[in-house]
Amino acid sequence: MIPFDITFGFLAGVLLAFAAKKHLKQTEIFFNKYIYLTLIWVGVIFAPSTMLFQYTWTAWNTMYVVDPATLSPYFIIVVCSSLVIATMLGFMFAHHLIRKGKESIVPACIIALGIFLVLFLFLTPDRSFHVGTYSEWLAGNATPILNATGFLINAVVVGAVDTLSLLYLLFRFFSEK
């Protein structure tokens, strides 16, 4: 789901910068290994994994807001680029706060973004937890996620890869001396 993924990307960027805060206090925004590793994570793992859903379950990923048949074939590039940009903006936002000595604001931002993501899911259950084509969703015949085995397997595998790789980077950034 595009809005969820873009917000999650921003949150991941904030988390990764906060995890590297002791190293980022004296580094330039664009010239440090932490932003490069974040860019590699979003470009090699997170964005491609979300593109699987954009390509395979386009109606669900666009939250049934628009008929996928009306989308340009280049729309996937716009979505992928948006994920990378959102993650980098999250990192740069947190890095900026850390460099300005306002790192105490970052945990509040992390909590607010987390709450937003949870609320987003609970406020859009018909769009978030049902999978189908655009016409199936309009007719009220989209399959609940728990009954969509192929989708569920992909979501679990992709979610695990994204989460475990993010946790690895967070741990690595936090534990570096």
N, C-alpha and C positions, 0 to 999 in steps of 0.2 A: 504494500500500500504506500503509494508515493508520499503523502504527507507524513505518515508515520516514519518511513525510512529516512526522509530528509531531516526530520527532527532528531531521530536516533543518530544519524551521522553527525549532526551538530553536537549532540550530547557526547558522542564518542570522542570527538575532537577536544571538547572541554575536559573530559576525563583524562585523556592522554596527556594533555598539557599540564593538568594538575598533578598527575602522577610524576611528571618530570620537573616539578616546580623548583626544586633546589638547584637544578642545572640551568633552568630557563631564566633565572633572575638576572644573569649577566650576559645572556646571549641575544643576538639579533633575531628578529622574528623569522626571517627567511633563511637564515644560514645556521642551521643546527641539525644534528642528526635526528633529533626527536620529531621534528616536523617532516623530515624525509621518511622516517620509518612510518609515521602516520599516513603519509601520502602513499607509500607502498602498500600499507594495510588496506586503505580504502580503494586503491586502484587495482590491487591484485585479488583481494578477498571480498570485501564488503560490496562494492559496486557490482562486480560480476555476479555475485550470488543473488543480489536483488534483481539483476537483469534476467535471471532465469525465470522469475515470476512475472516480470514485465513481458517476456516473450511467450511464456507458456500460459499464463493466466492473466492476460492483459485486462480484461474487464474487472477482475477482482483487484488487480494492482492499481487501476485507475479509480477504484472504489465505485464503479458503476455510474460515474458522473457523466461519462461520454461513451458513445458507442465506439468500440475499438475499430470498427470498420471505417470510421471517419478520420482516424488518426494517420498522420504521415508516417511512412516507414522510418523516417529519421527521428521520430518522437523518442525512441529508445535512447538515442544519443543525447538528447536534451535531458532526459531523466538521469542517465548515467552521469553526465557532467554536473547536474544539480547535486547529486549525492557527494561527488568529490568536492565540489565547491563548499557545500554545507559543512562537511567534515573539516575542511581546511579553515573555514571561517570560525568554527567552534574552537579550534586549536589556537588560532590567532587572537580571538577574543580573550580566552583565558590567559594566554601568554602576555597579552597587553596588561591585563589586570595584575598578573604576577610581577611584571617588570615595574609597574607603578606602585607596588607595595600594597595592593588592594586584594591580595590573594584570599582574604577572609570572605570575600563576596562569592568566590567560585563555588564553594560547597552549597550555598543557597541557590545558585544557578543550576547546579546539578540536581538538587532536590526538586526545584520547580520544573525542570525539564522532565524528570522522571514522573512526577505527578501528572504533568500534561499528557505524557504518553499513555499512562494508565487511564486517565479520564477520556482520552481520545477513543480508546478501545471500548470503554463502557458506554460512551455516548453514540457510537456508531456500530452497534452489534449486528444489525442487518447487513451492513456493508463489510464489516471486518471478519465476521465469523460464518459467512456463507460464500460458497464458491460455485461459479457457473458462468455461462455466457451472459452477455448483456441482456439478451431477450429472456433467458431463464430467470434472471434476477428481476426484471421488470414484471414478469408474470408471477413472481413469488415462488418460483420453483428451483431456486438455487439450492445446492446441497449444503447442509451444515458441515463445517470443517471436519468435525470428528467422524463424519461418514464419508468424507472424500479421501480415501486411502492414499492415492497417488500424491495428492497435494500435501497431505499430512506427513507422509514419509519425507518428501522433499523439504518441507518446512522444518522438520526436526533435524535432518541432516545439515541443511544450510544454517539453521539457527545455531547448531552445535559448533560448526566450523567458525562462523562469525564470532560467537561468544567466546569460545576457547582461545581463538587467536587474539581477540581483544584482551582477554584476561591475561594471556601470556605477555603481551606488550605492557599492560598496566603493571604487572608484577615486575617485569624487567626494568621499566622506568623508575618505579618506586625503589627498587633494591640497588640500583646503581650508585656507586660511591663517588 
